[in-house]
Amino acid sequence: MQALFIGQTYIDVVFITDHMPTGDEKHVASDYAVSFGGNAVTAAFCCAKLGIVPDLIATVANDWLGRMFQDMCAKYAISLHGRKVNTSSLSFIMPKDGKRAIVRCRDDSHIHPFPILNLGNCRALHIDGHQPDAAIHYAKVCREAGILTSLDGGGLRTNTHELLEFVDVAIVAERLCEQMDLTPDQMLDYLKGRGCKIGGVTMGEKGLLWYNETGTVETMPAMPIPRERVLDTNGAGDVFHGAYIYSYLAHPGKSWREHFDFARAASAFKIQRLGNEAGLPTLVDIAKVRHEFEVRV
């Protein structure tokens, strides 16, 4: 095991349409994609696609969607440690004009306790706050063992405040700022106060506001992707997290600015593709994006 990711499994159905029917209307979408979904889950697939295959603790149901997800993990050679639920979770996503509307169907009532794993040579843990009991357990274990702990703070969870005490790298979304009634700058102060060595707020087309190990605040602008090429922003943050974890594992001597710069290019690739799987970049894809937009660290 090189890395462990913990999250809630979704099957994402993403579709492009110029009209949302109501009542008894019917309408045909112009395009669609079906793939794995969920914050830490998508990040795990991104890390695997880039070349470092993690272990994954994720929810799995004994239904046809659950079996489809297990097939997806097998395709990427991800070691799945399933936590049983009764029903698979679904997300219906409609991207449009750089935004995305989402309807979720979720079963997070876990039938069994989370699995206890031998972390072995694990060098990084990435969590998103789902499976809160598992997240806090492994965050504490990894912190004690000197293993990097990373959090995708996409939204406020029941134990976010407690969890942050054991997180080294906390990259949160603007949504969390809104939920906690904090500005991005205030969020950085809050993350520093919780002891996070690296903290940041992803702000979509406005880029990343973050601080490094010394507490110095920096702004990393988003890549200038032409608006007409932005197809699907859903999953861009998840790809960002998976890519910086990969970069940390592959190049531990690099700075966090370099890890985030690499991840920024991965996200720029994602938003130009429909669905999470099509949006997973290879190292060659990231190099092409960086070359096209002449990004230099």
C-alpha positions in Angstrom: 0.0 0.0 0.0 1.4 3.4 -1.1 -1.7 5.5 -0.3 -5.1 5.1 1.2 -8.2 6.9 0.1 -11.5 6.9 2.1 -14.8 8.1 0.7 -18.4 7.6 -0.4 -19.0 5.8 -3.7 -21.3 7.3 -6.3 -22.1 6.3 -9.8 -22.2 9.6 -11.7 -24.6 10.1 -14.7 -23.6 13.3 -16.4 -25.6 14.7 -19.3 -25.7 17.7 -21.6 -29.0 19.3 -22.4 -30.3 22.6 -23.5 -33.7 22.0 -21.8 -34.9 20.4 -18.6 -38.3 18.8 -19.1 -41.1 19.2 -16.6 -44.5 17.6 -16.1 -45.0 15.0 -18.9 -42.4 16.4 -21.2 -39.6 14.3 -22.7 -36.3 15.5 -24.1 -33.2 13.9 -25.6 -29.8 14.9 -24.1 -27.1 15.8 -26.6 -24.4 13.8 -24.8 -23.9 11.8 -21.6 -21.3 9.9 -19.6 -21.5 7.3 -16.8 -18.6 6.8 -14.4 -17.5 6.4 -10.9 -18.0 9.4 -8.6 -17.5 10.8 -5.1 -14.8 13.1 -3.9 -12.1 10.8 -2.5 -13.2 8.0 -4.8 -12.6 10.0 -8.0 -9.3 11.3 -6.5 -8.2 7.7 -6.0 -8.9 6.9 -9.6 -7.0 9.9 -10.7 -3.9 8.9 -8.7 -4.1 5.4 -10.2 -4.4 6.7 -13.7 -1.3 8.8 -13.2 0.7 5.8 -12.1 0.5 5.2 -8.4 -2.4 2.8 -7.5 -3.9 3.4 -4.0 -6.0 1.3 -1.7 -9.6 2.5 -1.3 -12.1 2.2 1.5 -15.5 3.0 -0.1 -19.1 2.1 0.2 -20.3 -0.9 -1.9 -23.8 -2.3 -2.3 -24.7 -5.8 -3.5 -26.6 -4.6 -6.6 -25.7 -4.1 -10.2 -24.4 -0.6 -9.7 -22.2 -1.9 -6.9 -20.8 -4.7 -9.2 -20.2 -2.1 -11.9 -18.2 -0.1 -9.5 -16.1 -3.1 -8.5 -15.4 -3.7 -12.2 -14.2 -0.1 -12.5 -11.8 -0.6 -9.6 -10.5 -3.8 -11.1 -9.9 -2.0 -14.4 -7.5 0.4 -12.6 -6.1 -2.3 -10.3 -7.3 -0.4 -7.2 -7.5 -2.5 -4.1 -11.1 -1.9 -2.9 -11.9 -2.5 0.7 -15.7 -2.3 0.5 -17.9 -1.1 3.3 -21.4 -2.6 2.8 -24.5 -0.5 2.3 -27.9 -1.6 1.1 -28.2 0.5 -2.0 -25.7 2.1 -4.4 -25.5 5.9 -4.5 -26.2 7.9 -7.6 -25.5 11.4 -8.8 -27.4 13.0 -11.7 -25.3 15.9 -13.0 -26.1 18.6 -15.5 -23.1 20.8 -16.4 -23.8 24.1 -18.1 -21.9 27.4 -18.5 -19.1 26.4 -16.2 -21.5 25.4 -13.4 -23.2 22.1 -12.6 -26.5 21.2 -11.1 -26.6 17.9 -9.1 -29.3 15.7 -7.7 -27.9 13.0 -5.4 -29.4 9.7 -4.2 -27.3 8.5 -1.3 -27.2 5.6 1.1 -24.6 6.2 3.8 -26.0 3.8 6.4 -23.1 1.5 6.9 -24.1 -2.1 7.7 -20.7 -3.1 9.1 -17.8 -1.3 10.9 -15.0 0.1 8.7 -12.2 -2.3 7.8 -9.0 -2.3 9.8 -6.1 -2.4 7.4 -2.3 -2.9 7.8 -0.9 0.4 6.5 2.5 -1.2 5.8 4.5 1.3 3.6 1.6 3.7 3.2 2.9 7.3 2.6 -0.3 9.3 2.3 -3.9 9.3 3.4 -6.6 11.2 1.6 -10.1 11.6 3.1 -13.2 13.7 2.3 -15.1 13.5 5.6 -17.4 10.7 4.4 -17.4 7.6 6.6 -16.5 9.9 9.5 -15.6 7.1 11.9 -13.1 5.6 9.4 -11.8 9.1 8.5 -11.0 10.1 12.1 -9.5 6.7 12.9 -7.1 6.6 10.0 -6.2 10.3 10.3 -5.1 9.7 13.9 -3.2 6.5 13.0 -1.5 8.1 10.1 -0.6 11.3 12.1 1.0 9.1 14.8 2.9 7.1 12.1 4.2 10.3 10.3 2.1 9.5 7.2 0.9 12.6 5.3 -2.8 13.2 5.9 -4.9 15.2 3.3 -8.4 16.4 3.4 -10.8 17.4 0.6 -13.1 19.8 2.5 -15.8 20.0 -0.1 -18.5 20.6 2.5 -19.2 20.8 6.2 -19.4 17.3 7.8 -20.3 16.2 11.3 -16.7 16.0 12.4 -14.9 18.5 10.2 -13.6 20.6 13.1 -12.3 17.5 15.0 -10.8 15.9 11.9 -8.8 19.0 11.0 -6.6 18.5 14.1 -5.1 15.4 12.4 -4.8 16.8 8.9 -1.5 18.0 7.3 -2.9 19.3 4.0 -6.4 20.7 3.9 -7.7 22.0 0.6 -11.3 23.1 0.9 -13.9 24.4 -1.5 -15.6 27.8 -1.4 -18.8 26.0 -0.4 -17.2 25.2 3.0 -16.4 28.9 3.4 -20.0 29.7 2.7 -21.3 27.1 5.1 -19.1 28.4 7.9 -19.7 32.0 7.0 -16.0 32.7 6.4 -14.2 34.5 3.7 -11.4 32.6 2.0 -8.8 34.5 3.9 -10.6 33.8 7.2 -10.8 30.1 6.2 -7.0 30.1 5.9 -6.7 31.5 9.4 -9.1 28.9 10.6 -7.1 26.1 9.0 -3.9 27.5 10.5 -5.6 27.5 13.9 -6.5 23.9 13.6 -2.8 23.0 12.9 -2.9 22.3 9.2 0.6 22.7 7.8 -0.7 23.4 4.3 -4.1 24.9 3.7 -6.0 26.3 0.7 -9.3 27.2 -0.8 -10.2 26.2 -4.4 -12.2 28.9 -6.1 -12.8 27.5 -9.6 -11.9 30.0 -12.3 -10.5 32.3 -9.7 -7.8 29.7 -8.8 -6.3 28.6 -5.5 -5.7 30.7 -2.4 -3.3 28.9 -0.1 -0.5 29.1 2.4 2.7 27.1 2.6 4.7 25.6 5.5 5.8 29.1 6.7 2.2 30.4 6.7 2.9 32.6 3.7 -0.3 33.1 1.7 -0.1 32.8 -2.1 -2.5 32.9 -5.0 -2.3 30.4 -7.9 -4.5 31.5 -10.8 -6.5 29.0 -12.7 -5.3 28.1 -16.2 -6.8 30.3 -18.9 -9.0 27.7 -20.5 -11.2 29.3 -23.2 -14.8 29.3 -22.0 -16.0 27.5 -25.1 -13.7 24.6 -24.2 -15.1 24.2 -20.6 -17.4 21.2 -20.9 -17.8 19.7 -17.4 -16.4 21.2 -14.2 -17.8 18.4 -12.0 -15.0 16.4 -10.6 -12.3 19.0 -11.3 -11.6 19.5 -7.6 -11.4 15.7 -7.0 -8.9 15.4 -9.9 -6.9 18.2 -8.3 -6.7 16.3 -5.0 -5.8 13.0 -6.7 -3.1 14.7 -8.8 -1.4 16.5 -5.9 -1.3 13.3 -3.9 0.3 11.5 -6.9 2.8 14.4 -7.2 3.7 14.2 -3.5 4.2 10.4 -3.7 6.2 10.5 -7.0 8.3 13.6 -6.2 8.5 14.0 -2.4 11.3 16.5 -2.7 9.3 19.0 -4.7 7.5 22.0 -3.0 3.8 22.2 -2.4 3.7 25.0 -5.0 5.0 22.5 -7.5 2.5 19.8 -6.4 -0.4 22.2 -6.8 0.8 23.5 -10.1 0.9 19.9 -11.4 -2.6 19.4 -10.0 -3.9 22.6 -11.6 -3.0 21.3 -15.0 -4.8 18.0 -14.2 -7.9 19.9 -13.4 -7.6 22.0 -16.5 -7.6 18.7 -18.5 -10.6 17.4 -16.6 -13.0 20.4 -17.3 -12.6 19.9 -21.0 -14.0 16.3 -20.9 -17.4 15.0 -20.0 -17.5 12.7 -17.1 -15.0 11.7 -14.5 -13.4 8.8 -16.3 -12.8 10.7 -19.6 -11.4 13.5 -17.5 -8.7 11.5 -15.8 -5.4 12.7 -17.3 -2.2 10.8 -18.0 1.3 12.4 -17.4 1.4 13.1 -21.1 -1.9 14.8 -21.0 -0.7 17.1 -18.2 2.5 17.9 -20.0 0.5 18.9 -23.1 -1.8 21.1 -21.0 1.1 22.8 -19.4 2.8 23.3 -22.8 -0.3 24.7 -24.4 -0.8 27.3 -21.8 3.0 27.9 -21.2 2.7 27.4 -17.5 6.0 27.5 -15.6 6.6 27.0 -11.9 
